[in-house]
Amino acid sequence: MAKKEPYFPVFAPVVHDHLRAIDAKYDSLIRAKIEEQLTHEPDVQSRNRKPVRPPAAFQAEWELRFGPNNRFRVFYQIDRENRQVRIVAIGEKDRKRLLVGGEEVTL
């Protein structure tokens, strides 16, 4: 059985601002989870990876949840033709609020 080519994460420019709003001690966790969860089969639904219902914030197609108490959210789109996962937003969940770039976002 032939091994499938991996997907490559591509970060939208605004995502760097989103990451700056999150405590720097989580940078390596966030990057590791993106690599681990979205490199192979980013379009397979799991307990912590789900399609989002339109209309979705940031035009995201999928959401990945992880971290302590599933506090982090990565929103992304999949470009199957170019084998890319486009990260469009990264946020932090605080109870019922989602903060992206330090600002509350309604989903």
C-alpha positions in Angstrom: 0.0 0.0 0.0 1.5 3.4 -1.0 2.0 5.9 1.7 0.1 9.1 1.2 1.9 12.4 0.9 1.6 14.5 4.0 -0.2 17.8 4.2 1.8 20.9 5.1 0.5 23.5 7.5 0.4 27.0 6.0 -0.3 29.8 8.5 -2.4 32.8 7.5 -0.5 36.0 8.3 -3.0 37.1 11.0 -2.4 33.8 12.9 1.0 35.1 14.2 -1.0 37.9 16.0 -3.3 35.2 17.4 -0.3 33.3 18.8 1.2 36.4 20.4 -2.0 36.8 22.4 -1.5 33.3 23.9 1.0 32.7 26.7 4.3 31.9 25.0 4.8 28.7 27.2 2.2 27.0 25.0 3.9 27.8 21.6 5.6 24.4 21.4 2.5 22.5 22.4 0.4 24.3 19.7 2.9 23.8 17.0 3.5 20.1 18.0 -0.3 19.4 17.9 -0.8 21.0 14.6 2.1 18.9 13.2 0.8 15.7 14.9 -2.9 16.1 14.1 -3.0 17.9 10.7 -0.2 16.4 8.7 -2.0 13.2 7.9 -5.7 12.9 7.3 -6.8 16.4 8.5 -10.2 15.7 7.1 -11.0 12.7 9.3 -13.4 13.5 12.1 -12.3 12.4 15.6 -13.2 13.3 19.2 -11.2 16.6 19.0 -11.3 17.3 15.3 -14.6 18.2 13.7 -16.0 20.1 10.7 -17.5 23.4 11.6 -21.0 24.4 10.6 -21.3 27.3 8.2 -21.2 30.2 8.4 -18.0 29.7 10.4 -15.8 32.4 11.8 -12.6 33.0 9.6 -14.2 30.9 6.8 -12.9 27.8 8.6 -14.0 24.3 7.5 -12.6 22.4 10.4 -11.7 22.8 14.1 -9.1 21.1 16.2 -9.3 21.1 20.0 -6.5 20.2 22.4 -4.5 21.3 25.4 -5.3 21.4 29.1 -9.1 21.1 29.3 -9.3 21.4 25.5 -8.6 25.1 25.9 -7.0 25.7 22.5 -8.8 25.8 19.1 -7.2 25.7 15.7 -9.5 26.6 12.8 -8.4 25.5 9.4 -9.2 24.9 5.7 -8.0 22.0 3.6 -6.5 22.4 0.2 -6.4 18.8 -1.1 -5.0 19.6 -4.5 -1.9 21.3 -3.0 -1.8 19.0 0.1 -2.0 22.0 2.4 -3.8 22.7 5.7 -4.4 26.5 5.9 -4.5 27.6 9.5 -6.9 30.6 9.6 -7.2 31.2 13.3 -5.9 30.0 16.7 -7.8 30.8 19.8 -8.1 30.0 23.5 -11.3 28.9 25.1 -12.1 30.4 28.5 -15.3 28.8 29.8 -17.9 29.8 27.3 -15.8 32.5 25.6 -13.4 32.0 22.7 -10.6 34.5 22.5 -8.7 34.9 19.2 -6.0 37.5 19.2 -7.1 38.6 22.6 -10.6 39.5 21.4 -13.8 37.5 22.0 -15.2 35.8 18.9 -18.7 34.4 18.4 -19.0 31.1 16.6 
